[in-house]
Amino acid sequence: MAPQERDPGERVDLAVKRREPAQFVDRALRRELRLPMRYRRAGQEEWHPAETINISESGLLFSSNELLEVEAKLEITFQTTGIPLLQSSTRLALIVRRVLSTWPETRLFFGAQFRA
């Protein structure tokens, strides 16, 4: 089929094709919870102290003095001293976000997603 010729006075719409409307993503309800916790990188023995900022079914936001990389795999426990009492008291998590807050004090915040 031959292309149709346009009338020189015809308006040509140069607008970008519209995408589908953004889909709503249902996020887990976050609960503010300041709680001491400990974590260690997967495969390491040394536990590091931290503090939760908020927590949900899917993960948590916490602060720590140690710099962690995004995609670091962690073991997390909410016990602050001693060896974890039960295997179920330890959760696996993946760092998915890192933020440096400079107000009112400089702190590192990490978003971690719980893993099975």
Buried (B, 14 or more C-beta within 10 A) or exposed (E): EEEEEEEEEEEEEEEEEEEEEEEEEEEEEBEEBEEEBBBBBEEEEEBBEBEBBBBBEEBBBBBBEEEBEEEBEBBBBBBEEEEBEEEEEBBBBBBEEBEEEEEEEEBBBBBBBBEE
